[in-house]
Amino acid sequence: MKIKAPPEAPDWAHDLARNAQTVVDNAIWPFISRTPIMVAQLPPASVDNIWMKYYVSDGASNMREVTSNGVDWRYPDGTAA
């Protein structure tokens, strides 16, 4: 998601947009791996990793995203990885 102020906006609006973008980037990206890993390489789906998301290169049925629920890694359809 990109946050931008219109080109004709005052400087303070551009500063605000940049600051908001930094907040969004820091809130979202730490929870998502940017490089796909194999399912066997996933860290434990413990409480420490709850809601973490990873992209896996060998997902079932072409599913690539898994999320920790604190117990298991789950694909978007709810099946365990």
C-alpha positions as CSV (number, residue, x, y, z in Angstrom):
1,M,0.0,0.0,0.0
2,K,1.4,3.4,-1.0
3,I,0.4,6.6,0.8
4,K,0.9,9.7,-1.2
5,A,-0.2,13.3,-1.0
6,P,-1.4,15.0,-4.2
7,P,1.4,16.9,-6.0
8,E,-0.2,20.2,-5.2
9,A,-0.5,19.5,-1.5
10,P,1.4,21.6,1.0
11,D,4.8,20.4,2.4
12,W,3.2,19.3,5.7
13,A,0.9,17.0,3.8
14,H,3.8,15.3,2.0
15,D,5.6,15.0,5.4
16,L,2.5,13.4,6.9
17,A,2.2,11.0,4.0
18,R,5.8,9.9,4.3
19,N,5.4,9.4,8.1
20,A,2.2,7.4,7.6
21,Q,4.0,5.3,4.9
22,T,6.8,4.5,7.4
23,V,4.3,3.4,10.1
24,V,2.4,1.2,7.6
25,D,5.6,-0.4,6.3
26,N,7.0,-1.1,9.8
27,A,3.6,-2.5,10.9
28,I,3.1,-4.9,8.0
29,W,6.5,-6.2,6.7
30,P,8.0,-7.6,9.9
31,F,5.2,-10.2,9.9
32,I,5.8,-11.4,6.4
33,S,8.8,-13.2,5.0
34,R,9.9,-11.6,1.7
35,T,11.7,-14.7,0.4
36,P,9.9,-18.0,0.0
37,I,11.1,-20.9,2.2
38,M,10.2,-24.6,2.2
39,V,7.5,-25.9,4.6
40,A,10.2,-28.0,6.4
41,Q,12.1,-24.8,7.1
42,L,9.2,-23.0,8.9
43,P,10.0,-22.1,12.5
44,P,7.9,-23.6,15.3
45,A,4.3,-22.3,15.1
46,S,4.5,-21.2,18.7
47,V,2.8,-18.3,20.6
48,D,6.0,-16.3,19.8
49,N,5.2,-16.6,16.1
50,I,1.5,-16.1,16.2
51,W,0.1,-14.3,13.2
52,M,3.5,-14.5,11.4
53,K,3.1,-15.1,7.7
54,Y,5.6,-16.9,5.4
55,Y,5.6,-17.5,1.7
56,V,6.5,-21.1,1.0
57,S,7.9,-22.5,-2.2
58,D,6.4,-25.9,-1.9
59,G,2.9,-25.2,-0.7
60,A,0.1,-27.7,-1.1
61,S,-2.2,-27.1,-4.2
62,N,-0.2,-24.1,-5.3
63,M,-0.9,-22.3,-2.0
64,R,2.1,-20.2,-1.0
65,E,1.1,-18.3,2.1
66,V,1.0,-19.8,5.6
67,T,0.1,-18.1,8.8
68,S,0.8,-19.3,12.4
69,N,-2.2,-19.6,14.7
70,G,0.2,-20.3,17.7
71,V,-0.2,-24.0,17.3
72,D,0.1,-24.9,13.5
73,W,1.1,-23.2,10.3
74,R,-2.1,-22.9,8.2
75,Y,-2.8,-22.2,4.6
76,P,-5.5,-19.6,3.8
77,D,-8.1,-22.4,3.4
78,G,-7.4,-23.5,7.0
79,T,-5.5,-26.7,6.2
80,A,-2.3,-27.4,8.2
81,A,1.0,-27.0,6.4
